[in-house]
């Protein structure tokens, strides 16, 4: 959404910059900013804290909340409709029972309760991290995957080349033997890192990737 954001005024995000600019509404996350948020609230600024989505249901609630606060409830409903339409298009894309592991740089796996996992299950996948006891997410060692590989792996498209320690794992010959590239779905990280306007694009891209690579 860089083109849409072009031309908007920027600041460093510090409390002082926000106080001097006197915004009508401050949007912030829920982690690591509590002291700053407390200062802004004491100075009378309207602060709305939004945490990461735990699922698509919470995502819909946040979209409605924010759209209403911005005075554009109709735009919020339009985004929700785009998400739901993308979900309908992705439903049962793959044969049920095929396992998938969303594997991120450094060996991190996605929690079973997340928007991405919800989309994968809607498509017909089962979540392989549950076999590893990582329903809340966490690090899964290479040896564990090699011993018990998923049918399919979902990776960040940026990890296709080893450029640092976090991405070198994906080029390991043992992982290539266990889950070769033909069984890996790749999506740009910008589509999966946060919920919002990118969510319907993420769902459609994931459906298209699965259709192009999986029999």
N, C-alpha and C positions, 0 to 999 in steps of 0.2 A: 504493500500500500504506500510505497515511497512517493509515488507521483501525487497521491491525494494529500500527503502530508507536506509536500514541498511548499515553502512559503509561510508555513506557520511559525510564529515566534518561538524561540528555544531558550531554555535556561539550564543551569547545572542541576536543578532539582533540589538544591539545598533549601533549608527553611528560610534563610534570609532572602533568597531570590524570590521565593513564593510570597513572602510577606510584603515585599516591596511591589510586586506585580498585582497584588490584590485580586486574585482570580475569583470568579463566582463559585467555582467548585474545584476541589482538589481530589484527584483520583490517585489512590495509592494501594500497594499490596498489603499483605498481612504479616510479612516476615521482616524482621530486622529494622523496622522503621518506627517503632513505638514511641521513642523519645521525640523524634521529629514530628510525628502526628500529634503528640500531646502539646507541643509548642504551638502548632498551627491552630489546634482547637482552642487553646487558651486565648489566642489572639482573635478569636471569633470567626475563623475561616470555616467554611462548610467542607468537611472532609468525608469522602466515601471510600471505605476500604473494601477491596474485592480480593478474595483469595483464589488460588488455583481451583479449577473445576474438579470435583471428585467424580463427576459423571455428567451426562448430557442433561439430566433433569435439573441439576443445580445450574448448569450453563444456561438453560432456558430462563430460570428465575433471575439470574444475574443480568441477562440481556434485557429482560423486561424492566428490572429495577433501574438500570442505567439509562435505558431509552426513555423511561418515564421522567427521570431526573433531568435529562437533557431536553425534555419537551418534544420528543419525537417517538412517541409510543408506537406509531405506525411503522417506523423503520425497524424497531425492535421485533415486531411481529413478522415483518418481511424477512428478516434474517432467520428467525426461528423456522419460518416456512421453508426457506432454502435448505436449512439443515435437515428438516424432516423429509423433504423431497429427495435429498441426496441419500438419506438412510433407506428410503423406499427403493431407490434405484440399486443400492448395494445389497439389498436383502438376498440371502442365499446365492451369492456369487460363486461360492466354492462348495463342493460336496461336504456335507456335514461330517464332523469327526476328524477332519484334517487339522493337525496341531500346528500352532505357530508360536514363535518366540520373538517378541520385539526386543532386539538386542542393541543397546546403545554403546557409545564410546566408553572405554574403560571397563566393559563387562556388565554395565547396569541393565537391569530388566525393568520393564514397566509394571506397575501395580495392577492386580487383577481388577481393581475398582478404579477405573479411569475412563475418560472419554474415548481414548484410542482403543482400549480393551473392549469397551462396549461396542464400538464400530466393528472390530474384528469378529466378535461373537455374532453380531447381526449378519455379517457376511457368511457365517457358517463355520468359522474356525473354532477350535477349542484352544484354550490358553495353556501352553506348555509349561509356563513358570509354575503352575499349580503342581506339576509333577516334581518340581524341585523344592517345593515348600516355600516359594517366594511370592505368596499372594499379595503381600504388601510392598512388593518391589525389593530391590537390593542387588547386590553383586552376585553374579553366577560365574564360577571359574570355568575356564576353557575346558579343563579335564571333565567337568560335569557334563558339558554339552557334547563332547566327543563320545562319552560313554552312553549318553541317552539323548541323541539329537532329535530336534523337532522335525516335522515334515517340511516346514517352511520357516524361514527367518525373515523378519522385517528389520531393515537397517536404514540408517540415514544415508541419503545419496552421497553426502560428503565424505563418508567413510570408505568409499570404493577405492581410494588411494591412501596408502600409509604415509601420513605427513608428520605424525608425532606418536608418542606412546599410546595415546588414547585410541588411535585408528590402526596402529600396527597389528593389533589383535585380529582384525578382520582379514588380514592377509596371511595369517598363520596357516601353514600347509595342513595341519591337523584339522583345523576348522573347515578348510576348503574340502577336505576329504569327507568330513561328516555332513556338512551342509554346503554343497557346491553352489556357485553363483547362479546357476539356472533355477535353484530353489530359494533364492533370496529376492524379496521384494524391496525396492529402494524408493524412499520418498525424501524430498527436501525437508530438512529439519525445520525450516520456517513454517511449514504447514502443520507440524505436530507439536511444537514446543508449547503453545498456548491455545486455549479455546477462544473463539470469537469469529470474526468475518472469514478467517482462514479455514474454519471447520468444514463448511460444505465443499470447499476446494480440496481439502484433505481427503474427504470421503470419496469424492469422485476420482481423484488421482489414485487412491488405493484400490478402488474397484477396477479402474483401467489397467493398473499394473498387474493385478491378480489375473485378469482376463487374458492379458498378453503373455504371461509367463507360465500359468498353471493349466494343465490339461483338464 
